[in-house]
Amino acid sequence: MNAVRMKLRVNGEAQEILFHSYKTLLEVLREELNLTGTKHGCELGECGACAVLVDGEPVLSCLTLALECDGRSIETVEGLAQGTQLHPLQAAFADCGGSQCGYCTPGMLMTAKALLEAEPDPSRERIREAISGNLCRCTGYQQIVDAIERAAADMRGTRA
């Protein structure tokens, strides 16, 4: 197999990695960079568990060849917290019970982060629409929508 070298930025850090050219971004993140927060789900692009941000946009890392990310900026769930300070989304998910088994949570968080960066005050309907590609088998989505709504208010500084 052909090994290729690639430079990219992952969670704010410059990385240069060597990997087999057939690998997906998901495989490179988990196997080469040991960033296992991004989950293997369906590997068909149907569940959203593998969602990460590429140049600020949510992508399904199971469907993205790592080669497509050369020179780009990747953000995974490991990059959300600042040291011991949780990102407002992480704190809200914990406070609102937005995570039960936790398998979908990394993809939900990354998708929600992209939404809130683009739309700081989304409606509940818009939140539901944004996370519609992320499947959860445990929560019924109510707590997830509540958590995203709370995080949005916290990030705007408007929560009472």
N, C-alpha and C positions, 0 to 999 in steps of 0.2 A: 504494500500500500504506500501511496505517496504521503509523506509528511510535509506539512507546510508550516511556515512561521508567520505569525500575525501579531500586530501591535494594536492594542485597544485600551480603553480606559474602563476599568471596572470599579464601581463604587468610589470613583474619584481618584483611583490609583492607576498609574500607567502600568500596563502589563505587556510582556512579550512572551508568547507561548508557542510551543511546537505541538502539533496535533495532526491526526490523520484527516485528510481533506474531506472525507465523507461524513464527518461528525457534525451533529447539530449543535446549535448554541447551548441547548440544555445539557448535552453530553459534555461539552467543553467546560461549562460552568461547574458541573458536579464532579467530573472525573479528573480534569486537568487543574482546575483552580480550587477544588474542594469546597465549593460554595453549594452546600446541599440543602439550603433553604428553599430553593426552587425545586418543585416536586415533579417527578415523573407521574403523569396521570394516565390519560388515555393514549397519549402519543399519536393522536389523530387530529388534534386541534379542536376537539369538541368540549373539553372540560375547563380549560383556563387555569389549571393548577400550575402550569409552567410559565405563566405570564411574567415578563420582565420588561423594563423600559429600555428601549434603544433610542438614543438621542431624544429622550423624554416621551416617546410614544410607546404604548403597550404593544408588545408582540408576543406571539406564542413561540417560545423558544424551542419547542419540540418540532416545529415546522420550519424553523429558520436555520439554514446552514451557517455554521460558524464563520465560514469564509466571507459571507455577506456582511460581517460586522467589522471587517478590517478597518482600523482607524476611527471607529465609532465609539460612543460612550454608552456603556451598559450599566444599568442600576438594578440590583437584586434586593431582596428583602433584607439581606445582611447589611445593606447600606442605609437603611432607614434611620436607625437609632444613631444618636451622636454620643458616643461613649455609653454612659449608663442612662442617658436621657432618652426615653422613648419618643418616637415620632408621635405627634398627636393622633394619627390614625391607629397606631399600635395601642396607645393608652385607651382610646375610645373603644376599640375592639375588646380589650380586656374589661373595661368598665361596663360595657353594654351586653356582654355575653355574645359578642359577634363571632366567637370562635368556639367550636365544641371539640370535634376531633382534631381540627387544625390543619387538615390536609389541603383544603382549598385556600386557607388564609393567606399564604404568601402571594398567590396570584390575585386574590381579592384586594390585598393591600396595595399592590403595585398598580393595578387597574384604577383603584380609587385615588391613588396619589396623582396619576396622570389627569384624572378628571378634575380634582381640586386645584391643580396647577393651572388648568385651562379655564375652569369655571369655579371661582371661589365660593359661590353661593348657589349651588344647583338645587333644583326642586327635588322632591322625593321621587317623582316620576323620572327625572333625568338621571338620578342615581341608579334607579332600577334599570334604566336603559343602558347605562354605562357598564354595569356589572352583568348584563344579560348573557355574556359569553363565559361567565365564571359559574360553574355548577357547584352547589353545596347540597350535601345529602342530609345534613344534620339540623341546621338552624331554622329552616323555613324562610330565610332571608330577612325577616322583620328586624332582628337584632343587628344584622349587617347594615341594613339601610339606616337604622337608628345610629349606629356607630359612625358611619360616614357623615351623616348629618351633624352629629355632635362634633366630630373632628373638624368639619368645615367651619362651624361656629367658633371653635377654639382657635383655629388658625386665623380667623378674621378678628378674633378678640371680642366677639359679640355674645358669647354664651352667658346667660344669667346665672 
